[in-house]
Amino acid sequence: MRKRWKHFFLIVLTTVLLATIIDASPMRAATTGSVIYSSAAEPEPYYARAVKLDNGDILSTFTRKFPGNTGWVGMKPFPFYRSTDNGATWSLLSEIDPGDFGLNRDQQGMTTLYVLPQQAGALPAGTLLFASTDWDNSAPYTIHIWRSTDNGATWQFHSNVAARGTAGTKRTWEPEFAVTSDGKLICYYSDERQPGYNQAIAQEISDDGGITWGNYSIIIGNAADWNWRPGMPRVQKAKNGTYFMFFEMLGAAPNFAVRFKTSPDGINWGSPTDLGTVVGTGIYRASQTPEVAYVDDGTANGRFYVRGMTDVVSSANKMFTSGDYGVTWTQVDAPLTVKGTNQNTPAAWSGTLLPLDDSLLLEVNTVKVGSRNEIRANVAQIDGNSSLVSGGIYKLINENNNLLLDNAGGGSPPGTKVIQWNDLGLDTQWWRLDYRAGGFFRGTNLNNGLVLDDPDGMMTPGTNVILWTNNELDTQRWKFAYKGNGYYTVLNQHSGLLLDNAGGGSPAGTKVIQGTANGLDTQNWKPVRVDSEIPVNQLESFNIGNSFIRYHNGRGKIDGGQYSPESQWKIVSGLANPSAVSIESATMPGYYLRHRDGKIWLEANNNSALFKNDATWHIRTGWATSWAASFESYNIAGAYMRHRDGLLEISPVSTTLDRQDATFYLK
């Protein structure tokens, strides 16, 4: 990323699904997974990387600190942590100390980790490659590579790539590897050494497994536009043989968006000035430091999962997915909740999405805990356009009667029979789903901490499901099988029977039973997350860059900085109509942007019908670009929020200037 350190603090905070905005629950717990690394002495680790080894283990590494300048001291060796249980627990396996190889350890970072999928030169498939970026202006190369042939237990220095050249302090960043079908090893990286380019994405090719490098070329870059700063390449090969490069793009609208380009061979990527395709849907897009997984899920195209650092980070748990090679994208829950509150040590700075099989996705990333980042891991079951996150809190809605799985009363003791009831918004109807093993989850009721259980291991259809103390037996393991449209069947591991509502049209209070699979909707359940946060957004002017909606002395203005307290907003369910939205100050709860006398004001909700109408807006696709939003007044059709002479007002939209002034990026 390294887009001149100061630029990082002008990042896009967030965009979110409107459905998430409107249906946010009062439950605010974060799904933060298991800890790989946490240290008060090292509060800013970044660039979490993870690979699955040929023996089934997972290996993870990260950069302990972003040095940021050549005078920084205090870096420790690069660590490698191993998990033998799909990321549930981790232990330190090995370290690389660049100082042991004559390199300045304090000037190393932005690492990558790669497993050779096939032989490259003399290196057999399964060989591990690790690379670091070098800040030391006296070093002749900017990227160093190590290898391991014993799954990361020991490491040998392999080679260097990307000569520093005559540019002096100009550097390269963010190495990434791929192998062509004929065994050529490619190193992609962000390059700011070339005359005329602010930064470009470049590649070098090796015919001997990375011992020697050459054939330098720029893949993405524009010497005619100094604003262009593409970076953070992440490359995946799809099963049709096409290579996909996902990258962040600073300096072209929509700014910071994650984009992708394709190549038939991993080498030829078309014109360097072709920016490819934005990852996103509607007014929402992936933004910054992409993490990417490709899963061969048995469908014709397989499926991509893509997450940016700041695309939906205020809702903290979303990623984009595509089953048609990026033609269309939808949002689903990501494995980790990664929201950070301190922009000096932001969370989610370049993590990793890693398929463990065709239905289980691991994320390793930085998660903000208090004042520091921790490296954490978590898994989600992925089912096309749906996902179930381990540790996520859900309500389970029956398709037949639209009733919820319920524990039949707060504080219910072990042995209580599970029932169905109307949605009360209470924790008696909220269930934490924890992935255990073999595709099975444990369901824990949030109210009393008891677990969904097949009583006494009964194998008889019609047996009531109960709540019981956790005992880690298979009677408390449930497999969620996706049926489509958000619904799953839920099968008990011990009995092989399905969670069932005991009869079509069953009324509230009916006991929940186990039944033989019959294909009826009484056995279909929709998990709906209740632990997503209401996002904090900034609204940036489309035509005045780095100028955000804020309030001052009660008036809505357009000159705010992105991180000023007056520029922080929560887009919540509409006060006058829940299908629309209201814009609430994040720093002054209960105060909303409303129109009055044609102007926009920040005022406290007085619960009057007029106030609620004036403070309610329809989100529309942006007048000036489909990647932004426009806000139409709820009670004055055709009148839109817009800026004029630095102040906010509402007016009809007719001219080009009107359309631009009435368009805002959600950040």
C-alpha positions as CSV (number, residue, x, y, z in Angstrom):
1,M,0.0,0.0,0.0
2,R,2.6,2.6,1.2
3,K,0.9,5.4,-0.8
4,R,3.0,8.0,1.0
5,W,2.3,7.4,4.6
6,K,0.2,10.6,5.0
7,H,-2.2,9.5,2.3
8,F,-3.2,6.5,4.3
9,F,-5.0,8.7,6.8
10,L,-7.2,10.0,4.1
11,I,-8.7,6.6,3.4
12,V,-12.3,5.6,2.8
13,L,-13.7,4.5,6.2
14,T,-16.6,2.5,5.0
15,T,-19.4,1.6,2.7
16,V,-22.1,-0.8,3.8
17,L,-25.1,-2.7,2.4
18,L,-28.3,-0.7,2.8
19,A,-30.0,-3.8,4.2
20,T,-27.3,-3.9,6.9
21,I,-27.8,-0.2,7.7
22,I,-31.6,-0.5,8.0
23,D,-31.8,-3.8,9.8
24,A,-29.0,-3.2,12.4
25,S,-29.7,-5.0,15.7
26,P,-29.0,-3.8,19.2
27,M,-26.6,-6.7,19.6
28,R,-23.1,-5.3,19.1
29,A,-20.7,-8.2,19.9
30,A,-17.8,-8.6,17.5
31,T,-16.7,-11.9,15.9
32,T,-13.0,-11.7,16.4
33,G,-11.9,-15.4,16.3
34,S,-8.8,-16.9,17.8
35,V,-5.6,-15.0,18.6
36,I,-2.5,-15.7,16.7
37,Y,-0.4,-12.9,18.1
38,S,-1.0,-10.1,20.6
39,S,1.7,-7.9,22.2
40,A,1.4,-4.6,24.1
41,A,5.0,-4.0,23.1
42,E,4.1,-4.4,19.4
43,P,0.7,-2.8,18.9
44,E,0.9,-2.3,15.2
45,P,1.3,-5.6,13.3
46,Y,0.1,-5.6,9.7
47,Y,0.2,-7.6,6.4
48,A,-1.2,-10.9,7.8
49,R,-0.5,-13.8,5.4
50,A,-1.5,-17.4,5.6
51,V,-1.2,-20.5,3.4
52,K,-2.4,-24.1,3.6
53,L,0.4,-26.6,3.5
54,D,0.4,-29.9,1.7
55,N,0.1,-31.7,5.1
56,G,-3.1,-29.8,5.9
57,D,-1.5,-27.5,8.4
58,I,-1.9,-23.7,8.1
59,L,1.1,-21.4,8.3
60,S,0.7,-17.7,9.1
61,T,3.1,-14.7,9.2
62,F,2.9,-11.0,9.4
63,T,4.9,-7.7,9.6
64,R,5.5,-6.8,13.2
65,K,5.6,-3.0,12.5
66,F,5.4,-0.6,9.6
67,P,8.8,1.2,9.8
68,G,7.7,4.0,7.6
69,N,11.1,5.6,7.3
70,T,14.8,4.6,7.1
71,G,15.6,5.7,10.6
72,W,13.3,3.4,12.5
73,V,14.9,0.8,14.8
74,G,13.5,-2.1,16.9
75,M,12.2,-4.6,14.4
76,K,12.3,-8.2,15.6
77,P,12.6,-11.4,13.4
78,F,9.7,-12.4,11.2
79,P,7.6,-15.0,13.0
80,F,5.8,-18.1,11.5
81,Y,2.8,-19.5,13.4
82,R,1.3,-22.9,12.7
83,S,-2.2,-24.3,13.2
84,T,-3.1,-27.9,12.9
85,D,-6.8,-27.4,13.6
86,N,-8.1,-25.1,10.9
87,G,-7.0,-22.0,12.7
88,A,-8.6,-22.6,16.1
89,T,-5.2,-22.7,17.9
90,W,-1.7,-21.5,16.9
91,S,1.9,-22.0,18.0
92,L,5.2,-20.4,17.0
93,L,7.0,-22.6,14.6
94,S,10.0,-20.7,13.3
95,E,11.5,-17.2,12.6
96,I,13.6,-15.5,10.0
97,D,16.0,-12.8,11.1
98,P,17.2,-10.8,8.1
99,G,20.2,-9.8,10.1
100,D,21.5,-13.3,9.9
101,F,21.7,-12.8,6.1
102,G,23.5,-9.5,6.2
103,L,20.4,-7.4,5.9
104,N,19.1,-4.5,8.0
105,R,16.4,-6.1,10.1
106,D,14.9,-2.7,11.0
107,Q,14.1,-1.9,7.4
108,Q,12.1,-5.0,6.4
109,G,8.3,-5.3,6.1
110,M,5.3,-5.8,3.8
111,T,5.9,-9.5,3.6
112,T,4.2,-12.3,1.5
113,L,4.0,-16.0,1.8
114,Y,3.4,-18.5,-1.0
115,V,3.2,-22.2,-1.7
116,L,4.4,-23.4,-5.1
117,P,1.4,-25.2,-6.7
118,Q,3.7,-27.0,-9.1
119,Q,7.4,-27.4,-9.8
120,A,9.2,-24.1,-10.7
121,G,12.8,-24.6,-11.8
122,A,14.4,-27.1,-9.4
123,L,11.9,-26.2,-6.7
124,P,9.3,-29.0,-6.2
125,A,5.6,-28.3,-5.7
126,G,4.9,-27.5,-2.0
127,T,8.0,-25.3,-1.6
128,L,7.3,-22.3,0.5
129,L,8.5,-18.8,-0.6
130,F,8.6,-15.9,1.8
131,A,9.5,-12.3,0.7
132,S,10.1,-9.0,2.4
133,T,10.3,-5.4,1.2
134,D,13.6,-3.5,2.0
135,W,13.6,0.2,3.0
136,D,17.3,0.4,3.4
137,N,18.5,2.9,0.7
138,S,22.0,1.4,0.8
139,A,20.7,-2.1,-0.1
140,P,21.1,-3.1,-3.8
141,Y,17.7,-4.8,-3.9
142,T,14.3,-3.9,-2.6
143,I,12.8,-7.4,-2.3
144,H,14.4,-10.4,-0.6
145,I,13.2,-14.0,-0.9
146,W,13.6,-17.0,1.4
147,R,12.5,-20.6,0.8
148,S,11.5,-23.6,3.0
149,T,11.2,-27.2,1.9
150,D,10.1,-28.5,5.3
151,N,6.7,-26.7,5.7
152,G,8.3,-23.7,7.3
153,A,10.3,-25.4,10.1
154,T,13.6,-24.0,8.6
155,W,14.4,-21.3,6.0
156,Q,17.2,-20.7,3.5
157,F,17.9,-17.5,1.7
158,H,16.8,-17.9,-1.9
159,S,17.4,-14.7,-4.0
160,N,16.8,-11.0,-4.5
161,V,14.6,-9.2,-7.0
162,A,13.8,-5.6,-7.9
163,A,17.1,-3.8,-8.0
164,R,17.1,-0.5,-6.2
165,G,18.7,1.2,-9.2
166,T,19.6,4.8,-9.5
167,A,16.4,6.2,-8.0
168,G,17.9,6.2,-4.5
169,T,15.1,6.4,-2.0
170,K,12.5,5.2,-4.5
171,R,11.2,1.8,-3.5
172,T,9.1,-1.2,-4.2
173,W,6.3,-2.6,-2.1
174,E,4.0,-5.6,-1.6
175,P,5.5,-8.6,-3.5
176,E,3.2,-11.3,-4.7
177,F,4.0,-14.6,-6.5
178,A,2.3,-16.7,-9.1
179,V,3.4,-19.6,-11.3
180,T,2.5,-20.0,-15.0
181,S,1.2,-23.3,-16.4
182,D,4.7,-23.9,-17.9
183,G,6.5,-23.4,-14.6
184,K,7.7,-19.8,-14.8
185,L,7.7,-18.0,-11.4
186,I,6.4,-14.4,-11.5
187,C,6.9,-11.7,-8.8
188,Y,4.5,-8.8,-9.0
189,Y,5.1,-5.7,-6.9
190,S,4.2,-2.1,-6.5
191,D,7.0,0.0,-8.0
192,E,7.7,3.7,-7.5
193,R,11.2,3.7,-9.0
194,Q,10.3,4.4,-12.6
195,P,10.7,8.0,-14.0
196,G,7.4,9.7,-14.7
197,Y,5.3,7.3,-12.5
198,N,4.1,8.0,-9.1
199,Q,3.7,4.3,-8.6
200,A,3.0,1.4,-10.9
201,I,2.4,-2.4,-10.6
202,A,5.2,-4.3,-12.2
203,Q,6.3,-7.9,-12.7
204,E,9.5,-9.8,-13.2
205,I,9.8,-13.4,-14.5
206,S,12.1,-16.2,-13.5
207,D,12.7,-19.4,-15.6
208,D,14.7,-21.1,-12.8
209,G,12.4,-21.0,-9.8
210,G,13.4,-17.6,-8.7
211,I,17.1,-17.9,-8.7
212,T,17.5,-15.2,-11.4
213,W,14.9,-12.6,-12.5
214,G,14.3,-10.5,-15.6
215,N,11.8,-9.5,-18.2
216,Y,10.7,-6.5,-16.2
217,S,7.4,-4.9,-17.4
218,I,4.8,-2.5,-16.1
219,I,1.3,-4.1,-15.8
220,I,-0.7,-1.1,-14.5
221,G,0.5,2.5,-14.6
222,N,0.2,5.8,-16.4
223,A,3.2,8.1,-16.8
224,A,0.8,10.8,-18.1
225,D,-1.1,11.0,-14.8
226,W,0.9,11.5,-11.6
227,N,-2.2,10.9,-9.5
228,W,-2.2,7.2,-10.5
229,R,-0.9,5.1,-7.7
230,P,-2.0,1.4,-8.2
231,G,-0.7,-1.1,-5.6
232,M,-1.3,-4.1,-3.4
233,P,-1.5,-6.7,-6.1
234,R,-3.1,-10.1,-5.2
235,V,-3.2,-12.8,-7.8
236,Q,-5.4,-15.9,-8.1
237,K,-5.7,-18.5,-10.9
238,A,-9.2,-19.6,-11.7
239,K,-10.0,-23.2,-12.8
240,N,-10.6,-22.0,-16.4
241,G,-6.9,-21.1,-16.5
242,T,-7.4,-17.3,-16.3
243,Y,-5.3,-15.3,-13.9
244,F,-7.0,-12.5,-11.9
245,M,-5.1,-9.6,-10.4
246,F,-6.9,-7.6,-7.7
247,F,-5.4,-4.3,-6.7
248,E,-6.2,-1.0,-5.0
249,M,-6.2,2.2,-7.1
250,L,-5.5,5.6,-5.7
251,G,-5.9,8.5,-8.0
252,A,-8.8,7.4,-10.2
253,A,-12.5,7.5,-9.4
254,P,-13.9,5.9,-7.4
255,N,-10.8,6.6,-5.3
256,F,-9.1,3.7,-3.5
257,A,-11.5,1.2,-5.1
258,V,-10.4,-2.4,-5.4
259,R,-10.2,-3.4,-9.1
260,F,-9.2,-6.5,-11.1
261,K,-7.7,-7.3,-14.4
262,T,-7.3,-10.7,-16.1
263,S,-4.6,-12.5,-18.0
264,P,-4.6,-15.7,-20.0
265,D,-1.1,-16.7,-18.7
266,G,-0.2,-14.5,-15.7
267,I,2.2,-12.5,-17.9
268,N,0.1,-10.6,-20.4
269,W,-2.3,-8.2,-18.8
270,G,-3.3,-5.9,-21.6
271,S,-2.7,-2.1,-21.7
272,P,-1.1,-0.8,-18.5
273,T,-3.5,2.2,-18.6
274,D,-6.5,-0.2,-18.6
275,L,-7.7,-0.2,-15.0
276,G,-10.0,-3.2,-15.3
277,T,-13.2,-3.6,-13.3
278,V,-14.3,-2.2,-9.9
279,V,-15.3,-4.8,-7.3
280,G,-18.6,-3.8,-6.0
281,T,-22.4,-3.6,-6.4
282,G,-24.6,-0.6,-6.7
283,I,-23.1,2.3,-4.7
284,Y,-21.0,-0.1,-2.6
285,R,-17.5,-1.2,-3.5
286,A,-14.4,-2.9,-2.1
287,S,-11.8,-0.3,-1.1
288,Q,-8.1,-0.6,-0.3
289,T,-5.7,-3.5,0.4
290,P,-7.6,-6.3,-1.1
291,E,-7.6,-9.8,0.3
292,V,-8.8,-12.5,-2.2
293,A,-9.8,-16.1,-2.2
294,Y,-10.8,-18.3,-5.1
295,V,-12.8,-21.4,-4.3
296,D,-13.6,-24.3,-6.6
297,D,-17.0,-25.0,-5.1
298,G,-18.1,-27.4,-7.8
299,T,-19.9,-24.8,-9.8
300,A,-19.0,-24.1,-13.4
301,N,-17.0,-21.0,-12.5
302,G,-16.0,-21.4,-9.0
303,R,-16.3,-18.4,-6.7
304,F,-14.2,-15.4,-5.8
305,Y,-14.3,-13.8,-2.3
306,V,-12.8,-10.3,-2.0
307,R,-12.5,-8.0,0.9
308,G,-11.0,-4.5,1.1
309,M,-9.7,-2.8,4.2
310,T,-12.2,0.0,4.2
311,D,-15.0,-1.1,1.9
312,V,-17.4,-2.0,4.7
313,V,-15.2,-1.8,7.7
314,S,-17.7,0.2,9.8
315,S,-20.2,-2.7,9.7
316,A,-17.0,-4.6,10.2
317,N,-17.9,-8.0,8.8
318,K,-18.7,-7.9,5.1
319,M,-16.9,-9.1,1.9
320,F,-17.9,-9.3,-1.8
321,T,-18.4,-12.6,-3.7
322,S,-18.8,-13.4,-7.4
323,G,-19.7,-16.7,-9.1
324,D,-19.4,-15.3,-12.6
325,Y,-15.8,-14.3,-12.7
326,G,-16.5,-10.8,-11.5
327,V,-19.4,-9.8,-13.8
328,T,-21.6,-9.3,-10.7
329,W,-20.9,-9.1,-7.0
330,T,-22.9,-9.5,-3.9
331,Q,-22.0,-9.0,-0.2
332,V,-21.9,-11.7,2.4
333,D,-20.5,-11.9,6.0
334,A,-16.7,-12.2,6.2
335,P,-15.2,-14.5,8.8
336,L,-13.7,-11.7,11.0
337,T,-15.1,-8.6,12.5
338,V,-12.2,-6.2,12.1
339,K,-13.4,-2.7,12.9
340,G,-10.8,-0.3,14.3
341,T,-11.4,3.0,16.0
342,N,-7.9,4.5,15.9
343,Q,-6.8,5.5,12.4
344,N,-3.1,5.6,13.5
345,T,-3.2,1.8,13.8
346,P,-6.0,0.7,11.5
347,A,-7.4,-2.8,11.5
348,A,-7.7,-5.0,8.5
349,W,-4.5,-3.7,6.8
350,S,-3.9,-6.3,4.2
351,G,-5.1,-9.6,5.6
352,T,-5.7,-13.0,3.9
353,L,-8.7,-15.0,2.9
354,L,-7.8,-18.7,2.6
355,P,-10.0,-21.5,1.5
356,L,-9.6,-24.6,3.7
357,D,-11.9,-26.7,1.5
358,D,-14.8,-26.0,-0.9
359,S,-17.0,-24.8,1.9
360,L,-14.8,-23.4,4.7
361,L,-13.1,-20.1,4.4
362,L,-10.4,-18.8,6.9
363,E,-9.5,-15.2,7.4
364,V,-6.3,-14.0,9.0
365,N,-6.2,-10.3,9.7
366,T,-5.5,-7.5,12.1
367,V,-8.3,-6.8,14.6
368,K,-8.4,-3.8,16.8
369,V,-8.5,-4.7,20.5
370,G,-8.4,-1.7,22.7
371,S,-5.5,0.5,21.6
372,R,-3.6,-2.1,19.6
373,N,-3.9,-4.5,16.7
374,E,-3.9,-8.2,17.2
375,I,-3.4,-10.9,14.5
376,R,-6.5,-13.1,14.6
377,A,-8.1,-15.9,12.7
378,N,-11.7,-17.1,12.2
379,V,-13.6,-19.3,9.8
380,A,-16.9,-19.1,8.0
381,Q,-18.9,-21.7,6.1
382,I,-19.4,-20.4,2.6
383,D,-22.4,-21.3,0.5
384,G,-22.4,-19.3,-2.7
385,N,-24.1,-16.0,-1.8
386,S,-24.5,-17.0,1.8
387,S,-22.1,-17.6,4.7
388,L,-22.2,-18.7,8.3
389,V,-19.6,-17.2,10.5
390,S,-18.1,-19.0,13.5
391,G,-18.9,-17.0,16.6
392,G,-21.6,-15.0,14.8
393,I,-24.9,-14.4,16.6
394,Y,-28.0,-15.3,14.7
395,K,-31.8,-15.6,15.0
396,L,-33.1,-18.7,13.2
397,I,-36.4,-18.1,11.3
398,N,-38.5,-21.0,10.2
399,E,-39.6,-20.8,6.5
400,N,-43.0,-22.3,7.1
401,N,-44.4,-20.1,9.8
402,N,-41.8,-17.3,10.1
403,L,-41.4,-18.0,13.8
404,L,-38.0,-17.9,15.6
405,L,-36.1,-20.6,17.5
406,D,-36.6,-19.6,21.2
407,N,-35.5,-20.9,24.6
408,A,-38.9,-20.5,26.1
409,G,-38.0,-18.0,28.8
410,G,-35.1,-16.1,30.2
411,G,-32.8,-18.1,32.4
412,S,-34.4,-21.4,31.4
413,P,-32.6,-24.3,33.1
414,P,-30.9,-27.3,31.4
415,G,-33.5,-29.6,30.0
416,T,-35.9,-26.9,28.8
417,K,-37.5,-27.7,25.5
418,V,-36.9,-25.4,22.6
419,I,-39.9,-23.7,21.1
420,Q,-40.8,-21.3,18.3
421,W,-42.1,-17.8,19.0
422,N,-42.7,-14.4,17.4
423,D,-39.6,-12.1,17.0
424,L,-39.2,-10.3,20.3
425,G,-35.8,-8.9,19.8
426,L,-34.6,-10.6,23.0
427,D,-31.5,-12.7,23.6
428,T,-33.6,-15.7,24.3
429,Q,-33.9,-15.9,20.5
430,W,-30.3,-15.3,19.7
431,W,-27.9,-18.1,19.1
432,R,-24.1,-18.1,18.8
433,L,-23.0,-20.5,16.1
434,D,-19.5,-21.8,16.8
435,Y,-17.7,-24.0,14.2
436,R,-16.4,-27.2,15.7
437,A,-15.1,-29.7,13.1
438,G,-16.2,-31.7,10.1
439,G,-18.8,-29.1,9.0
440,F,-20.7,-29.0,12.3
441,F,-21.6,-26.1,14.5
442,R,-22.6,-25.7,18.1
443,G,-25.6,-23.4,18.8
444,T,-25.4,-21.6,22.2
445,N,-28.3,-19.6,23.5
446,L,-27.2,-16.1,24.4
447,N,-29.6,-15.7,27.3
448,N,-28.6,-18.7,29.4
449,G,-25.4,-20.1,27.8
450,L,-27.0,-23.5,27.1
451,V,-26.6,-25.5,23.9
452,L,-29.0,-27.0,21.4
453,D,-29.1,-30.7,22.2
454,D,-30.6,-34.0,21.1
455,P,-31.7,-35.3,24.6
456,D,-30.0,-38.5,25.7
457,G,-28.9,-39.1,22.1
458,M,-32.4,-40.0,21.0
459,M,-32.7,-41.4,17.4
460,T,-36.5,-41.2,17.3
461,P,-38.2,-38.7,14.9
462,G,-40.4,-36.4,16.9
463,T,-38.0,-36.0,19.8
464,N,-38.1,-32.5,21.3
465,V,-34.9,-30.5,21.0
466,I,-33.7,-29.2,24.4
467,L,-31.2,-26.9,25.9
468,W,-28.3,-28.4,27.9
469,T,-24.9,-27.7,29.4
470,N,-22.1,-27.8,26.8
471,N,-20.5,-31.3,26.8
472,E,-18.8,-31.3,23.4
473,L,-20.7,-34.4,22.4
474,D,-22.1,-35.1,18.9
475,T,-25.6,-34.7,20.3
476,Q,-24.8,-30.9,20.3
477,R,-23.4,-30.7,16.8
478,W,-25.5,-29.4,13.9
479,K,-24.7,-29.3,10.2
480,F,-26.2,-26.4,8.2
481,A,-26.9,-27.5,4.6
482,Y,-27.7,-24.6,2.3
483,K,-31.0,-24.9,0.4
484,G,-31.1,-21.5,-1.3
485,N,-32.6,-18.0,-0.7
486,G,-30.9,-17.8,2.7
487,Y,-32.4,-21.0,4.1
488,Y,-30.6,-24.1,5.6
489,T,-31.6,-27.5,6.9
490,V,-30.0,-28.2,10.3
491,L,-29.0,-31.8,10.9
492,N,-28.0,-33.3,14.2
493,Q,-24.7,-35.2,14.0
494,H,-25.7,-38.0,16.4
495,S,-29.3,-38.7,15.3
496,G,-29.0,-37.7,11.6
497,L,-32.4,-36.0,12.0
498,L,-33.3,-32.4,11.0
499,L,-34.5,-29.5,13.1
500,D,-38.2,-29.3,12.4
501,N,-41.1,-27.1,13.5
502,A,-43.5,-30.0,14.2
503,G,-46.1,-29.3,11.6
504,G,-47.0,-26.8,8.9
505,G,-48.5,-23.6,10.3
506,S,-47.5,-24.4,13.9
507,P,-48.4,-21.5,16.2
508,A,-46.1,-19.6,18.6
509,G,-45.2,-21.8,21.5
510,T,-45.0,-25.1,19.5
511,K,-42.1,-27.3,20.5
512,V,-39.2,-27.8,18.1
513,I,-38.5,-31.4,17.2
514,Q,-36.1,-33.5,15.1
515,G,-37.6,-35.1,12.0
516,T,-36.7,-37.3,9.1
517,A,-35.7,-35.3,6.0
518,N,-38.9,-34.7,4.0
519,G,-38.1,-31.7,1.8
520,L,-40.8,-29.5,3.4
521,D,-40.3,-25.9,4.4
522,T,-41.0,-26.8,8.1
523,Q,-37.3,-28.0,8.1
524,N,-35.9,-24.9,6.5
525,W,-34.3,-22.2,8.7
526,K,-32.9,-18.8,7.8
527,P,-30.0,-17.6,10.0
528,V,-30.1,-13.7,10.3
529,R,-27.1,-11.9,11.9
530,V,-27.9,-9.8,15.0
531,D,-24.4,-8.7,15.9
532,S,-23.7,-6.3,13.1
533,E,-22.9,-2.8,14.1
534,I,-24.7,0.4,12.9
535,P,-22.0,1.9,10.7
536,V,-20.3,5.2,11.0
537,N,-20.0,6.9,7.6
538,Q,-18.5,10.0,6.1
539,L,-20.2,11.6,3.1
540,E,-17.6,13.1,0.7
541,S,-18.6,15.6,-2.0
542,F,-18.3,14.1,-5.5
543,N,-17.0,17.3,-7.0
544,I,-14.9,18.7,-4.1
545,G,-12.4,16.1,-3.1
546,N,-11.6,15.6,0.5
547,S,-14.5,17.7,1.6
548,F,-17.1,16.0,3.8
549,I,-20.6,16.8,5.1
550,R,-20.4,18.2,8.6
551,Y,-22.3,20.3,11.0
552,H,-21.4,23.7,12.4
553,N,-23.6,25.9,14.6
554,G,-26.6,23.7,13.6
555,R,-26.1,24.1,9.9
556,G,-25.1,21.3,7.5
557,K,-21.9,22.2,5.6
558,I,-19.6,20.6,3.1
559,D,-16.1,21.7,4.3
560,G,-15.4,19.0,6.9
561,G,-12.4,16.8,7.3
562,Q,-13.0,13.0,7.1
563,Y,-12.1,12.3,10.7
564,S,-13.4,15.4,12.4
565,P,-16.1,14.6,15.0
566,E,-18.6,16.8,13.1
567,S,-18.2,14.6,10.0
568,Q,-19.2,11.3,11.5
569,W,-22.7,10.0,10.7
570,K,-24.8,6.9,11.2
571,I,-27.2,6.1,8.4
572,V,-30.1,4.5,10.3
573,S,-33.6,3.3,9.7
574,G,-35.8,6.2,8.5
575,L,-37.6,8.0,11.3
576,A,-40.7,8.4,9.1
577,N,-40.4,5.1,7.1
578,P,-38.1,2.2,7.9
579,S,-37.6,1.5,4.1
580,A,-35.9,4.9,3.9
581,V,-33.0,6.3,6.0
582,S,-32.2,9.0,8.4
583,I,-28.7,10.5,9.0
584,E,-27.8,10.7,12.7
585,S,-24.8,12.4,14.1
586,A,-22.4,9.7,15.5
587,T,-21.0,12.2,18.0
588,M,-24.4,13.8,19.0
589,P,-26.8,10.8,19.2
590,G,-30.4,11.8,18.7
591,Y,-29.5,14.7,16.4
592,Y,-30.4,14.2,12.7
593,L,-29.9,16.1,9.4
594,R,-33.2,17.5,8.4
595,H,-34.4,20.1,5.9
596,R,-36.2,23.2,7.1
597,D,-37.0,26.2,4.9
598,G,-35.0,24.7,2.1
599,K,-31.8,24.4,4.2
600,I,-30.2,21.4,5.9
601,W,-29.9,21.6,9.7
602,L,-28.7,19.3,12.5
603,E,-31.4,19.2,15.1
604,A,-32.6,17.0,17.9
605,N,-35.5,14.6,17.2
606,N,-38.6,16.1,18.8
607,N,-40.7,13.1,17.8
608,S,-43.1,15.3,15.7
609,A,-44.4,13.9,12.5
610,L,-42.9,17.0,10.6
611,F,-39.5,16.4,12.0
612,K,-39.5,12.7,11.2
613,N,-40.6,13.5,7.6
614,D,-38.0,16.2,7.2
615,A,-35.2,14.0,8.6
616,T,-36.0,11.0,6.3
617,W,-34.3,10.4,3.0
618,H,-34.4,8.0,0.1
619,I,-30.9,6.7,-0.9
620,R,-30.7,6.8,-4.7
621,T,-27.9,5.9,-7.1
622,G,-25.7,9.0,-7.4
623,W,-26.7,11.5,-10.0
624,A,-23.1,12.0,-11.2
625,T,-21.8,8.4,-10.8
626,S,-23.2,5.0,-10.0
627,W,-20.5,4.4,-7.4
628,A,-21.9,7.2,-5.1
629,A,-25.2,8.1,-3.6
630,S,-27.8,10.9,-3.8
631,F,-30.3,11.6,-1.0
632,E,-33.9,12.5,-2.0
633,S,-36.2,14.2,0.5
634,Y,-38.8,11.8,1.8
635,N,-41.6,14.3,1.9
636,I,-40.6,16.6,-1.0
637,A,-40.3,14.3,-4.1
638,G,-37.6,15.4,-6.5
639,A,-35.8,17.6,-4.0
640,Y,-32.2,16.4,-3.2
641,M,-29.7,17.2,-0.6
642,R,-26.9,19.2,-2.3
643,H,-24.2,21.7,-1.4
644,R,-24.0,25.3,-2.7
645,D,-21.4,27.8,-1.6
646,G,-20.3,25.4,1.2
647,L,-23.7,25.0,2.8
648,L,-26.2,22.2,2.4
649,E,-29.7,22.7,1.1
650,I,-32.4,20.8,-0.9
651,S,-33.4,21.6,-4.4
652,P,-34.5,19.9,-7.6
653,V,-31.8,18.5,-9.9
654,S,-31.6,19.6,-13.5
655,T,-28.1,20.9,-14.5
656,T,-24.8,19.1,-14.6
657,L,-23.7,21.2,-11.6
658,D,-26.8,20.2,-9.7
659,R,-26.1,16.5,-10.3
660,Q,-22.5,16.8,-9.1
661,D,-23.4,18.9,-6.0
662,A,-26.1,16.3,-5.1
663,T,-23.8,13.3,-5.3
664,F,-21.8,12.0,-2.3
665,Y,-19.4,9.1,-1.8
666,L,-20.2,7.0,1.2
667,K,-17.0,6.5,3.1
